[in-house]
């Protein structure tokens, strides 16, 4: 399992879909996950540390967990099944017991921003789905995202590679 951080929220120009880019802390690779519009809004507000006048769902979830004397311990992107990423949210109660909740990666990521917890990706998922990126330093990453990252081309490459590997689809 490897720890990742949310490094960017982008829009795939070929589909106009939001994409969250998770950067591995110990390599030059990143994992793109296509997400829904409402989750993208919540992630964007979490990244900018801004709030709506009324709590968004992920803020409400975080407040409820905290008021129940529990905390979000971590989130894990666990698998890819039929082109869809699967995740779990781990919540630790006041007695130290940990509960696992099945969740969409986008909801998990939005909640992790509110809870300040760590994000992990299973090694096999990361190895199968991550892209090699040409950056080593933080500034190079931002230049890469701003100038060089073509998600439309990446998606076409992933679809071609999936066809070569027996039809595994991109999520």
N, C-alpha and C positions, 0 to 999 in steps of 0.2 A: 504494500500500500504506500502511496506517496502523497505528500501534502501539497496542495495547490492553493493559489490565491486568485481572486477575481481580478483580472488585469484590464479587461476592456469589455464594453458593451457596444456592439456594432450592429449595422444593418446589412444583411446580405442583399446586394443590389440585384441579383437575379430573381429573388423571390420576395423582396421587400420584407423579409422576416428578421426579427431580432436574433442576434447570436451573442452568447456570453463566451468570453475567451478565458479559460482557466490556465494559468501559468504554473508549471512545475517549479517548486522551490529549488530543486537540486539538478535541473538540467535545462537545456535550451528548448525544450518542447512545450507546446501549449495544446489544450484540448478545447475545440470549439463545440458548443452545444446550442442548437437552434431551439428557441423558446417562444412562448406566446407573448402577445403585446402587453397584457396586464401585468405579467410577471416581470417583463422588461422595465415597465414603469416603476414597479416596486424596487427592483434592483438598482435602477438609476437613482432613485431617491435615496436608497441606502448607501450607495457609493458616494453620493454628494452630501450625506448626513443631513438631509432635509426631510421634513415631514409635511403631510397634508394637514389641513385644518382638522379633519377627522381622521382617526387611525385607519390606515390600510390594513388589509387582512393579516399581513405578516407582522405588522406592528402590534395588532391586537393579539395574535398568537404569542408573541414574545412577552407582552404584558401579562397575559393569562398564565403562562408558564412561570414567570417570575412571581406573580401573586400567589401561586400555589406552592411557593417555596421550593421551586425546582429550577433547573437551568438546562439550556441546550448545551450538551457536552461536545458534540461534533456532528458533522454530516459526512456521509460517504456516498460517492457515486459508485454503485456496486456492480452494475452489469449493463450490457446492451442486449436487448431482446427484440428481434424483428425490427431493427433499426431505431428502437426507442431506448433511451437511457433510463435506468432505474436507480433510485437512491433511497437512503434511509436517514432519518433524523434520530439521533440518540439523545434522550432526555434523562438527566440524573435527578432523582427526587432528594428530599431532605435527609433520607436515611442512607443515601449512597447507592440505592438501587437504580439500575439503568434500564430504561424502556426503549425499545426500537419501534419506530413508526415508518411504514412504507410511505414514500413521498415522491413527487416529481422532483427532478433535479432543480428546476427553476424555483419551486417553492422552498426547497432546502437551502438554496443559495440566498434567496431573499431573506429567509429567517436567520441564516448565519450572519448576515450583515447586521441585523438588529441585536443578535445575541452575542456577537463578538467571538464566536467559536471557530474552531479550526475546520478546514474542508479537506477531505481526502478523496482519492480516486484509487480504486483497486488497480494493481499493476497490469493485469491482463486487459482491462478496459483501456487504460492509458496507452499501453503498447499498441493496441489495435486501432485506436481512434485518434491519437495525438498527431500533430504535425510538427515537423522540424522547422524551427524558425531561425532566421539569420541574425539573431540578436544575442548579445552576451551581457550587455549593460542595460540599465534601466532606460537611458536615453535612446539607445538603439531600439529597444522594444517599442517605445512610443513612436519613433520614426517609422518603424516597420508597420505598425498598426495604421498610422496616419497616411503613409505613402505607398507601401508595397503590398499590403495584404489584400488579395483579391479573393473574397470568399466564393464568388461565383465560379471562378476557376478551380478553387479547392473542392467545391461540391462536385463539379464535373469529374475531377480526378478521382474523388472518393467513389463516385458512382461507377466509374470505369473499373477501378480496383475491386469494387465489390462484385461486379459482374465476373471478373477474372477469378474471384475467390468463391464462386458458386452462388451469387445472387444476394449476398448480405446487403441490406439497404442502409442508407444514411438516415439518421433520425432528423 
